[in-house]
């Protein structure tokens, strides 16, 4: 007999007393980031977003782009060298 999974695929953690430390929704996140960016006083700013496996980056990244309206967006996976290219670069140093 197979048991059902008890793994919570959409966990929620309630954070008491975190009114100004956690945000709900992309609009609120965008507002908080814009406020932080404006607070730097710099004309230009770099925002890096690092996602762990399982993050719905197909949802997250377009939402952040919509909220922040960056001049430039670079996704590391697009800038990475291919596995084959890296293997060719390292081939003379690799052994069986």
Helices and strands as residue ranges (DSSP letters): H 26-39, H 57-68, H 76-79, H 83-90, G 91-93
